Amino acid sequence: MKLWFYPNDHEPPHFHAKRRGEWEFKINFLRSPEEMFELVRPMKKRGMSKADRELLREMVEEHRFEILKEWEQKVNRL
């Protein structure tokens, strides 16, 4: 799974997650877990697995403030 920010991306704060050949999502890490995942590009019918979704949700919950700090430094440049 690949995770990244696009430089000079738009609000709200988010990062991208991609499983090559399967899917790409925007992860809106300041939103609730129910609203966090926004599909960008489906590449297979199945979409993101429950295990991948849970892994990302847990990572965001554990590192939300660090992710926001990185967003501000690399993307938003406040």
C-alpha positions in Angstrom: 0.0 0.0 0.0 1.3 3.4 -0.9 0.5 6.5 1.1 1.3 10.1 0.1 0.4 13.8 0.0 0.3 15.8 -3.2 2.2 19.1 -2.8 -0.1 22.2 -2.9 -3.2 19.9 -2.6 -6.6 21.3 -1.5 -8.5 21.4 1.8 -9.7 19.5 3.7 -6.5 17.9 5.0 -6.1 14.4 3.6 -3.6 12.0 2.2 -3.9 9.4 -0.6 -3.8 5.7 -0.2 -3.4 3.3 -3.1 -3.2 -0.5 -3.5 -1.7 -0.9 -7.0 -4.2 -2.2 -9.5 -7.0 -2.3 -7.0 -8.1 1.1 -5.6 -7.1 4.6 -4.6 -8.8 6.5 -1.8 -8.5 10.0 -0.2 -8.2 9.6 3.5 -9.8 12.6 5.2 -8.0 12.1 8.5 -9.7 14.8 10.6 -13.2 13.3 9.9 -14.9 10.4 11.8 -14.1 6.9 10.7 -17.4 6.6 9.0 -16.6 9.7 6.8 -12.9 9.3 6.5 -12.6 7.2 3.3 -13.4 8.8 -0.1 -13.0 6.6 -3.2 -10.9 8.2 -5.9 -10.4 5.4 -8.3 -11.8 1.8 -8.2 -9.7 -0.6 -10.2 -11.4 -3.8 -9.2 -15.0 -4.5 -8.2 -14.0 -5.6 -4.7 -12.6 -2.3 -3.5 -10.7 -1.9 -0.2 -10.6 -4.9 2.0 -11.9 -4.7 5.6 -8.4 -5.4 6.8 -6.9 -2.5 4.8 -9.6 -0.2 6.0 -9.1 -1.1 9.6 -5.3 -0.8 9.3 -5.7 2.7 7.9 -8.3 3.7 10.4 -6.1 2.6 13.3 -3.0 4.3 11.9 -5.0 7.6 11.5 -6.4 7.4 15.1 -2.9 6.7 16.5 -1.0 9.3 14.4 -3.7 12.0 13.6 -1.7 14.9 15.0 1.6 13.9 13.4 -0.2 13.5 10.0 -1.8 17.0 10.4 1.6 18.4 11.3 3.1 16.9 8.1 0.2 18.1 6.1 0.8 21.6 7.3 4.5 21.5 6.6 4.4 19.7 3.2 1.1 20.7 1.7 -0.6 23.7 3.3 2.6 25.4 4.4 1.0 27.5 7.1 
